[in-house]
Amino acid sequence: MNLNQLPLNSLRAFFAAAKHQNFTKAAQELCVTQTAVSQQVKGLESKLGITLFNRMPRGISLTMEGVRLFPVVEKVFSDLSLNLDNLKLGTDRELINIGVVGTFAINWLLPKLRDFYQSHPHIELRISTNNNIADTFAEGLDYTIRFGRGNWHCTIAEHLFDTPFSALCNKTIASYLHTPQDILQHTLLRSYDINEWSLWFNQAQEMAHCSHTASITFDSTALMMEAAINGHGIALASPFMFQEKIAQGQIVQPFDIYLNKGGYWLTRLDIKKQTLAQIAFKSWLLKQAHQLNNE
């Protein structure tokens, strides 16, 4: 097909609607009406001879054709934006969008980025943090660094390293802990996984009824650790990720008992091709992880 037959506004309307999975939100982003977005998308579908969205009573979703087209259009607009910025600044940069679990970003990735930029000054990383829930497709992410066991749908996952969990608290609370059972006398700080403390007690070979113990649930491990530092309870988290706070004496690991819940993975959508810049970042990250695993 002659690309001159594809209006830019129609592609922009499709891109915005696909990102939000919603014509109204796309219209708000583009500062036009919902009807205008809908008409632009219909015009694009007509020219291509395919259906890009499933229209449902309560919203829209991409068809398989739409899913295939989205990363193509996303790359076009991303490259255009970056090249215009490069022209304005007189530079030649490549951009990589990365979504990262906050704990990983703060405690492991950020301290190492100086090394990456020294080796790859032409690559710009755009990093957004999350609480392990990221929509790689809708957010236009090239890579997502997640915690888990590597089994995400339509995703290529490459293992970085495991980070077993253990009980962590401040020195005051630790002074009252002589056996794992003593933990039940204090507030349990937990993440979204309601079973993790029970699993840890199983590792400790202790029968514990955690459901009868006071608890606070957090969607941010960093926030949970701040609560532990301030004496609000006992957290279950990775000592490795908080080794600096342990070295500083802000946090104590009272028991040498670990629960392996998984590890960190570098992931990307299997439908997206990698650029040379993305491959360079992946190679650097895997090398850093490999050095850690061999220590």
N, C-alpha and C positions, 0 to 999 in steps of 0.2 A: 504493500500500500504506500502511496505517496504521502510522506509525513506532512507535506503542506496542507493536506486535507484534514488534519487533526488540529482543531482550534486549541490554543494554549489554555483558554478559560475552561474548556471541557475537561482537559487533563487535570487542571488545578481543582476543579469541582470533584472529580473522581478521587483524587489523592486525599483531599480533606474529608470526604465522606467515608473513604476506606479507613482512614486513621481513626475516626471517631465512631465508625459503624452507626452513623446517625446523620441524616440530612440537615436537621435543625442546628446541631452543633457545628457542622461544616459551614452552614450559612453564617453563623455568628463569627467564625474564624475569618471568612472571606468578606464579611460586611455586606452581604447581599441577602435576598429573601430565600426562604426554604424552597419556594417554587422555582426560583432561578437555578438553584443547585440541582434540583430534580430534573429540570428541563435540559440543563447542560449535560448531565449524566445520560439522559435518554438519547440526546443527540450523539454522544460518543458511542453508545451502544449501537445506534442505528448505523453509523459510519463503519464500525468494526464488524457489524453483523453478529454480535454475540450479546449475551446478557451478563452484566457485571455484578448485579446485586439481586438477591432474593428479596422481594418486597413482601413483608409480613404485616399482619394487623398491628403489631406492637414494635415494629422496627424493621431494620434491614440487616442483611448479612451478605458477605461476599460469596459469589459462586466460585467454582474451581477456576474459571477463566479470570475472575477478578483477583483471586489469590495469586495467580501466575503473573498478572499484569502489575500488581501493586509494587513489588520490589523493583521492577523496571522503571516505573514512573518515579518512585522514591529516589532512585539513584540519579535519574536525570535532574530532578529538582535540587538534590543535595549537591551534585557536581556543579550545577549552574550557580547556586548560591556561593559555594566555596570559591569558584573561579572569579566571580564578581568581586568577592572580598579580596582575593589575591591581587586582582587588577588594581583595586583601590589602595591596597597596602604595599604593592610592589613586591610581593612575596610569591612563593610557590609551595603551598602547603597541601597536605592531604588530611582529611578529617575522618576520625573513627568515633562512632557513638557507642558508648559502653554503659550498660546498666550493671551496678555492682551492689551486693549485699553490704550494708553500711559498716558492719563489724570488720569485714574483709578489707574494705576501702581504707578505713581509718588506721587499722592496726597492722596491715601487711602491705597493701598496694602503694599507698601514698608515700611511705618512706623510701620506696624503691624507684619512684618515677624519675628522679634526677638522673639515674643511670640510663633509663630508657631515652630521655630527651637528649642526653649527650650522644647517644648512638644513632638517634633518628630525629634530628632537628627539624626535618621537613614534615613530620607527622604531628598533628594536633589531636589530642584525646579530649573528647567531650564526655565527662563522667557524670552520671546521675545515680544516686543511691536509692535503695529500696529495702523493704523488710522481707526480702526473698520472694516477693510476689511482683513479677514484672510481665508486661505484655510486650514481648519482643517485637511482634508484628506491628501493633498499633503505635508503639512508641518509636518505631523506626530505628531500633537498635541493631548495630552490626554484631555485637557480642553481648552476652549476659553472663555474669559470673554469679553462680547460684550455689546454695548449700543443699545437699541432698544425696541421692544415690545414683544420679545420672540417668534416670529414666523419665525424660520429658518428651511428650508427643511431638512428632515432626521436627525433632531437634537432634543435631549432632553435638555430643557432649564429650569433652576431653578432660580426664581427671587431673586435678592439680595436686591436692594432698588431703588427707583425712585430718580431722581435728576432734579427737575424743573429748567428751564432756565430763566435768567433775563438779563437786560441790564447791562453791566459792563464797566467802563472806568476809566481814571485817574482823580485826583482831579481837574486839570485845566479844562478839558472838562466838568466835572460834574458841575462846577460853572456856566456854561452857560445853563444848562438844568433845566427849570422850569416846563415844561409840556412834555409829551411824544412826542408831535409834534416837539419839539426843536431838537430831535435826528436827524431829517431829514436834519438839517443844517450841519451835520457832516458825515464823511465816515462810512459806515456800514461794520463792520468786520463780515464775515459769514463763515459757514462751507460749505460742499457739498450740503446742503439742501437750495435751492434757495428760498423756501417759508417761512422759519422760521421767518424772520422779519415781514412779513405780518401777520402771525399767532399771533405773539406777540402783534402787534398793535391791532389786533382783541380782544385779551384779555384785552387790555387797553381801549377798546371801542372807538378807534380812527380809522378814515378812513385815511389810509396813502398810498401814491403811491411810494413804496420803489424802484420800477424799475427806477425811475428818480433820485435816490440818488446815489452818488458815493459809490462804494463798493470794497472790496478786499476779495477774497475767499481763504481759507486756507484748507489744508488737515490734519492739525495738530492743535488741540485746544490749546496745550501748546504754539505753535508758535503764534497763534492768540492772546493769552493773553499777550505775550511779546510785540506784536504790540500795544495792548491797553494800556499797562503800559507806553510805550514810546510815547503815544499821537497820534498814527496814525489813531485812530477812536474809535468806540464803539463796543464792542463785545457782542454777545449773547451766554452766557454760564452758567454753573451751579455755583451759589454763594457757594454752599456747597463744591464743589470740590476745590474752590479757597479761602476758608475761611481764610487760613493763610495769603495770600496776602492782603485780606481785613483787617484783624487784624493789619497788618503791615502798612496799609495806602497806599499801592501801587495801590490798586484798590478800586473803590467806586461803590456801587449799588445805583443809583440815584432814582429808583422807586421801590416800593414794588409790582411789577406786575410780574407774573410768567407764563411761558408757559410749560406745561407738555408734553414733547416729548417722554417720555418713561423712562427706567431705565437700570440698569446694571443686566446682567444675566450670570450665570455660565452655559456653554453649553458643550455638548459632542456629538459625533456621536452616533446615536442609535444602530449601528451595533457593537460597541466596548464594550467589557465587562470591568468592573472596577476592578482594583486590590485593595488589602487592603490599600496600600499606597494612592491611589487615593481617596478612600472612606474617609480615615482619613483627607486628605486635604479638601475635599468637606465639611465634617462635621464641621471642624474648620472654614472654610470660611462662611458657613451658620450661624454658631453661632455668628461670628463677625457681620454679617449683621443684625441678629435678635436683638442683643444688640443695634445696631444703631437705628433700627426701633422702639424700645421700649423706647428710650431716650425722 
